């Protein structure tokens, strides 16, 4: 049998319709992740008021959602390394979409919290599986850039949630956000089935003689010559299929690397969950800024998030990723403090909001991209999901901390100063990660993406 190097084929194949369509669908999936995480926080006071409750009473909704996200990241994402990225994305989008729309009919905040928790189980798996798919169809020299493009969908989702808060809330109610959050993933289901192929690298590692691999290769390049007896292998593996195990992320000298990445993701996503859930309410309760006015500024900040995501994706293909990410998080800590001290109605505040979004979204995108790069394909979805799951655990505590800050009547300056400690912790872990990787490789640069 003739060996066919799948890695080499992907790296030399120009980006065509198949990759572009897969990228488009993954952008939509990332959009839903960003929209859904930030949507609830931006309209929380309106939801609470509709149920005759105070903003602090929304805490269980945020907590249940984060618990669901943690369960999904640990439990659903690894299934993509067993059953395939596309198959699990179809299931996750379908179930999440249906449950999100059903949430509109909740009669109490407790019912809403339970439905958000169940939906979170499936939402958490979407972004890791989408990133794994993109990283495995993109050529190595464009991998970080294409992942960054997909993650622009996350920033776009955050901005779209601001549209709901700023302009749709008064006319269509808080339910409008749930209609958008439910219909978009349902649209992704037929697109995935009809236009997006399964990952070649996933199939090659599972079964190098799988006949479906040849069919998918022809979708990438119709002119490729195949004899029919090929054994499809990766340049990092042999001709024997390997199934993923949950412990793979800790094996073969990966324990310290995984621990550092999990710690960084935990601190980063704790910060994101805290601000995503409570920042509009912080400004409403602590600085008397209406949520509609804050939402408009947040939408302007969206452009900073897009630029941050694209910038770090471009630079990670050229610079040492971990040190770059560390710098982003140091600047994020500075921007968070400035948000509290710069007057909201000044032009300077808009500039600070853009800078904050640039470093927060860009930093998290860089972390996700780094995880996608340093693990081999057979465990990539598991690695992304579990790193995200570690972060979601911190996200369970974050809404409680935000509710406590409100109950204790903390000032905006004190609250955001405490929050800024989290990105500084991420920066420290990334500096350590860079040193560890350099020592492991015995070279001045970090390893090339897998």
C-alpha positions in Angstrom: 0.0 0.0 0.0 1.1 3.5 -0.8 1.5 6.0 2.1 -0.3 9.3 1.6 0.9 12.1 3.9 -2.3 14.0 4.9 -0.3 16.8 6.7 1.8 17.5 3.6 -1.3 17.5 1.4 -3.2 20.0 3.6 -0.1 22.3 3.9 0.4 22.4 0.1 -3.2 22.7 -0.9 -4.5 26.3 -1.6 -7.5 27.4 0.4 -10.6 26.7 -1.7 -14.3 26.5 -1.5 -14.4 23.6 1.0 -12.2 25.3 3.5 -14.0 28.6 3.1 -17.4 27.0 3.7 -16.1 25.2 6.8 -14.6 28.5 8.0 -17.9 30.3 7.5 -19.9 27.7 9.5 -17.3 27.8 12.2 -17.6 31.6 12.3 -21.3 31.2 12.9 -20.7 28.7 15.7 -18.2 31.0 17.4 -20.7 33.8 16.9 -23.3 31.9 19.0 -20.7 31.3 21.7 -19.9 35.0 22.0 -23.5 36.1 21.6 -24.9 33.7 24.2 -22.2 34.3 26.9 -22.5 38.1 26.8 -26.2 38.4 25.9 -27.6 37.4 29.3 -25.3 39.9 31.1 -26.3 42.8 28.9 -30.0 42.3 29.4 -30.0 40.8 32.9 -31.7 43.9 34.5 -34.5 43.7 32.0 -35.0 40.0 32.5 -35.0 40.4 36.3 -37.5 43.3 36.0 -39.8 41.2 33.8 -39.9 38.5 36.5 -40.4 41.0 39.3 -36.9 40.5 40.7 -33.8 42.5 41.4 -30.6 42.3 39.4 -28.9 40.3 42.2 -31.6 37.6 41.7 -30.1 36.8 38.3 -27.0 35.2 40.0 -28.5 31.6 39.8 -29.0 32.1 36.1 -25.4 33.0 35.6 -24.2 30.2 37.9 -26.3 27.4 36.3 -25.1 28.5 32.9 -21.5 28.3 33.9 -22.0 24.9 35.5 -23.6 23.7 32.3 -20.7 25.2 30.3 -18.2 23.4 32.6 -20.0 20.0 32.2 -20.2 20.4 28.5 -16.5 21.3 28.1 -15.4 18.3 30.1 -18.0 15.9 28.9 -19.1 16.7 25.3 -15.9 18.1 23.7 -13.9 14.8 24.1 -16.7 13.0 22.2 -15.5 14.9 19.1 -12.2 12.9 19.4 -14.3 9.7 19.4 -17.1 10.3 16.9 -15.8 13.2 14.8 -15.9 17.0 14.8 -18.7 17.4 12.3 -21.0 14.8 13.8 -20.8 16.3 17.3 -21.1 19.8 16.0 -24.4 18.9 14.3 -25.7 17.3 17.6 -24.6 20.3 19.7 -26.0 22.9 17.5 -29.4 21.1 17.2 -29.9 20.5 20.9 -28.6 23.9 21.9 -30.8 25.7 19.5 -34.0 23.9 20.5 -33.3 24.4 24.3 -32.5 28.1 23.8 -35.8 28.8 22.0 -37.6 26.8 24.7 -36.1 29.1 27.3 -38.4 31.9 26.1 -41.3 30.0 27.8 -39.8 29.9 31.2 -42.2 30.9 33.9 -39.8 31.6 36.7 -36.1 32.6 37.1 -35.5 29.1 38.5 -36.8 27.5 35.3 -34.8 29.9 33.2 -31.6 29.1 35.2 -32.2 25.3 34.7 -32.7 25.7 30.9 -29.6 27.9 30.7 -27.6 25.3 32.5 -28.8 22.5 30.1 -28.2 24.7 27.0 -24.7 25.5 28.4 -23.7 21.8 28.3 -24.0 21.8 24.5 -22.9 25.4 23.9 -19.6 24.8 25.6 -18.6 22.2 23.1 -19.3 24.2 20.0 -16.2 26.5 20.0 -13.6 23.9 20.9 -14.9 21.5 18.2 -15.1 24.3 15.6 -11.5 25.4 16.4 -10.3 21.8 16.2 -11.9 21.4 12.8 -10.4 24.7 11.4 -7.0 23.9 12.7 -7.1 20.5 10.9 -8.1 21.8 7.5 -5.8 24.8 7.4 -2.3 24.8 6.1 0.3 25.3 8.8 1.5 28.7 7.6 -2.1 30.0 7.7 -3.4 28.1 10.7 -3.3 30.8 13.4 -4.7 33.4 11.0 -7.7 31.2 10.0 -8.4 30.3 13.6 -8.3 34.1 14.4 -10.8 34.7 11.5 -13.1 32.0 13.0 -12.8 33.7 16.4 -13.9 37.0 15.0 -17.3 35.3 15.1 -17.0 35.3 18.9 -16.4 39.1 18.9 -19.3 39.6 16.4 -21.6 37.6 18.7 -20.7 39.8 21.6 -21.4 42.9 19.5 -24.7 41.5 18.3 -25.8 40.9 21.9 -25.2 44.7 22.4 -27.7 45.3 19.5 -30.3 43.4 21.4 -29.7 45.5 24.6 -29.4 48.8 22.8 -32.2 48.7 20.2 -34.3 45.5 20.4 -34.9 45.3 24.1 -37.6 48.1 24.3 -39.5 46.9 21.2 -39.2 43.1 21.3 -38.3 42.4 24.9 -35.5 40.2 26.3 -37.0 37.2 24.4 -35.5 38.6 21.1 -32.0 37.6 22.3 -33.1 34.0 22.8 -34.7 33.8 19.4 -31.4 34.9 17.8 -29.4 32.6 20.0 -31.6 29.6 19.1 -32.1 30.1 15.4 -28.5 30.7 14.3 -27.3 27.2 15.6 -30.3 25.6 13.9 -29.2 27.2 10.6 -25.7 25.7 11.1 -27.1 22.1 11.2 -28.0 21.7 7.4 -24.8 23.7 6.5 -22.7 21.3 8.4 -24.4 18.2 6.9 -24.3 19.4 3.3 -21.1 21.5 2.9 -18.6 20.7 5.7 -16.5 17.5 5.5 -15.1 15.6 8.5 -11.5 16.4 9.5 -9.0 14.5 7.4 -6.6 14.3 10.3 -9.2 12.9 12.6 -10.0 10.1 10.2 -6.4 9.4 9.3 -5.5 9.0 13.0 -8.5 6.8 13.7 -8.3 4.6 10.6 -5.6 5.3 8.0 -7.3 3.0 5.4 -10.7 4.7 5.8 -12.1 4.9 2.2 -13.9 8.1 3.0 -10.6 10.0 3.4 -10.0 9.7 -0.4 -13.4 11.2 -1.1 -12.8 14.1 1.2 -9.3 14.7 -0.3 -10.9 15.1 -3.7 -13.2 17.7 -2.3 -10.1 19.7 -1.4 -8.4 19.1 -4.7 -10.1 17.5 -7.7 -6.9 17.0 -9.5 -5.1 14.9 -6.9 -4.1 11.5 -8.1 -5.2 8.5 -5.9 -4.7 4.9 -6.8 -7.3 3.5 -4.4 -4.9 1.6 -2.2 -3.5 4.5 -0.2 -2.7 4.4 3.5 -3.4 7.9 4.8 -1.0 8.9 7.5 0.2 12.0 9.3 3.8 13.1 9.4 3.7 12.7 13.2 2.3 9.2 13.2 2.6 5.8 11.7 0.2 3.7 9.7 -1.6 2.3 12.8 -4.8 4.1 13.9 -4.8 5.6 17.4 -7.9 6.3 19.4 -7.9 9.2 21.8 -7.8 8.7 25.5 -8.9 11.3 28.1 -5.5 11.0 29.8 -3.6 11.8 26.6 -3.4 15.5 27.5 -1.2 14.6 30.5 0.9 11.9 28.9 4.3 12.0 27.0 5.6 14.9 29.0 2.6 17.2 28.7 1.6 17.4 32.4 3.2 20.7 33.2 2.3 22.2 29.9 -1.4 21.2 30.4 -1.4 22.5 34.0 -0.1 25.9 32.9 -2.6 26.2 30.1 -5.5 25.1 32.4 -4.4 27.7 35.0 -4.2 30.4 32.4 -7.6 29.5 30.9 -9.2 29.4 34.3 -8.0 32.9 35.2 -8.8 34.3 31.8 -12.3 32.8 31.5 -13.1 33.7 35.1 -12.5 37.3 34.2 -14.5 37.0 31.0 -17.4 35.4 32.8 -17.4 38.0 35.6 -17.4 40.9 33.1 -19.7 39.2 30.7 -22.3 38.6 33.4 -22.0 41.8 35.5 -20.2 44.6 33.7 -23.3 46.4 32.4 -24.9 46.0 35.8 -21.8 47.3 37.5 -22.0 50.5 35.5 -25.7 50.7 36.1 -25.6 50.2 39.8 -22.2 51.7 40.6 -21.9 54.5 38.1 -25.6 55.0 37.2 -25.1 54.4 33.4 -28.2 53.0 31.7 -27.7 49.5 30.1 -28.7 50.8 26.7 -26.1 53.5 26.7 -23.4 51.1 27.9 -24.4 48.6 25.2 -23.8 51.2 22.5 -20.2 51.8 23.8 -19.7 48.0 24.0 -20.7 47.7 20.4 -18.1 50.3 19.4 -15.6 48.3 21.5 -16.4 45.3 19.2 -14.1 46.7 16.6 -11.3 46.5 19.1 -12.1 42.8 19.7 -12.0 42.0 16.0 -8.7 43.8 15.6 -7.3 42.1 18.6 -8.3 38.7 17.4 -6.9 39.2 13.9 -3.7 40.9 15.2 -2.8 38.1 17.6 -3.6 35.5 15.0 -1.3 37.2 12.5 1.5 37.7 15.0 1.3 34.1 16.4 2.3 32.8 12.9 5.5 34.9 13.3 6.4 35.5 16.9 6.7 33.4 20.1 3.0 32.8 21.0 3.2 32.5 24.8 5.2 35.8 25.3 2.9 37.6 22.9 -0.2 36.4 24.9 1.5 37.5 28.2 1.9 41.0 26.8 -1.8 41.1 25.8 -2.9 40.2 29.3 -0.7 42.8 31.0 -2.2 45.5 28.8 -5.7 44.0 29.6 -5.1 44.6 33.3 -4.2 48.2 32.6 -7.3 48.7 30.4 -9.6 47.3 33.1 -8.4 49.9 35.6 -8.8 52.7 33.1 -12.4 51.7 32.5 -13.2 52.5 36.1 -11.4 55.8 36.3 -12.1 57.4 32.9 -15.5 59.3 32.8 -18.1 57.3 30.9 -19.4 60.2 28.9 -16.0 61.3 27.6 -14.5 60.5 24.2 -11.5 58.9 26.1 -13.8 56.3 27.5 -14.8 55.0 24.1 -11.1 54.7 23.2 -10.4 52.8 26.5 -13.4 50.5 25.7 -11.9 49.7 22.3 -8.5 49.0 23.9 -10.0 46.8 26.6 -11.9 44.8 24.0 -8.8 44.5 21.8 -6.7 42.9 24.6 -9.4 40.9 26.2 -10.8 39.2 23.1 -7.3 39.1 21.5 -5.8 37.5 24.5 -8.5 34.8 24.9 -8.3 34.1 21.1 -4.5 33.7 21.5 -4.9 31.2 24.4 -7.4 29.2 22.4 -5.1 29.2 19.3 -2.1 28.1 21.4 -4.1 25.1 22.8 -5.1 24.1 19.3 -1.5 24.2 18.1 0.4 22.4 20.8 -1.7 19.2 20.9 -1.8 16.5 18.2 -5.1 16.0 16.2 -6.2 12.8 18.1 -6.6 14.8 21.3 -7.2 18.3 20.0 -10.9 18.6 20.7 -10.4 17.0 24.2 -7.5 19.5 24.9 -9.5 22.5 23.8 -12.6 21.3 25.6 -10.9 20.5 28.9 -8.9 23.7 28.9 -12.2 25.5 28.4 -13.8 23.4 31.1 -11.1 24.4 33.5 -11.9 28.0 32.7 -15.7 27.4 33.1 -15.1 26.1 36.6 -13.7 29.6 37.5 -16.7 31.0 35.7 -19.0 29.3 38.2 -17.4 31.4 41.0 -17.3 34.6 39.0 -21.1 35.4 39.0 -21.2 34.8 42.7 -18.3 37.3 43.2 -20.1 39.8 41.0 -23.3 39.5 43.0 -21.3 39.9 46.3 -19.7 43.1 45.0 -23.1 44.5 44.2 -24.5 43.4 47.6 -21.6 45.0 49.4 -21.9 48.2 47.4 -18.3 48.2 46.2 -17.2 51.1 44.1 -16.6 50.6 40.4 -12.9 51.3 40.9 -12.4 48.7 43.6 -14.4 46.1 41.7 -12.4 46.4 38.5 -9.1 46.7 40.3 -9.8 43.3 41.9 -10.8 41.9 38.5 -7.5 43.2 36.9 -5.6 40.7 39.1 -6.9 37.9 37.0 -5.3 38.9 33.7 -2.0 39.6 35.5 -2.1 36.0 36.7 -2.6 34.8 33.1 0.5 36.8 32.0 2.6 35.3 34.7 1.6 31.7 33.7 2.3 32.5 30.0 5.8 33.7 30.9 6.4 30.4 32.7 4.9 28.5 29.8 7.3 30.1 27.4 10.3 29.1 29.6 9.1 25.5 30.0 8.5 25.1 26.3 11.9 26.5 25.5 13.6 24.1 27.8 11.6 21.2 26.5 12.5 21.9 22.9 16.0 22.9 23.6 15.6 25.8 21.1 15.0 29.6 21.3 11.5 29.3 19.7 8.4 27.4 20.6 7.4 24.4 18.5 5.7 24.6 15.2 2.0 23.9 15.3 0.9 20.2 15.2 
